[in-house]
Amino acid sequence: MSQTDKYYIGRCLDGHSDDFRYLVRRYQTVLLAQLTGQLGSKDKADEAAQESFVRAYFNLEKLKKPDSFFSWLLGIAKRVAKEHQRNEQRHRREIVRSFSEKVPGPEL
């Protein structure tokens, strides 16, 4: 990690929330690439990246090692992606279940 990350993390923790945008700009491209690979869709990756950055911002005070910000952010992103995948699978099962309840049985 560069001093730049540590500087902006400190600024955010001191109440300068606008400075978080520098961290977003710095890591957005690589995070999107990681998430696109994991989720298979740029749209899904965009949504997961946004959620990951929001979670990171609101949990910055829990970051024990500012030197590890990017690794920490990747961990958050991987959890967000897994949650999105589970929710998508759950949604698919609900659609199939709903459809199967509406389809007449073979007795017709």
HELIX and SHEET records of a PDB file:
HELIX    1   1 GLN A    3  LEU A   13  1                                  11    
HELIX    2   2 SER A   17  ASP A   19  5                                   3    
HELIX    3   3 PHE A   20  LEU A   39  1                                  20    
HELIX    4   4 LYS A   42  PHE A   58  1                                  17    
HELIX    5   5 LEU A   60  LYS A   62  5                                   3    
HELIX    6   6 PRO A   66  SER A   68  5                                   3    
HELIX    7   7 PHE A   69  LYS A  102  1                                  34    
END                                                                             
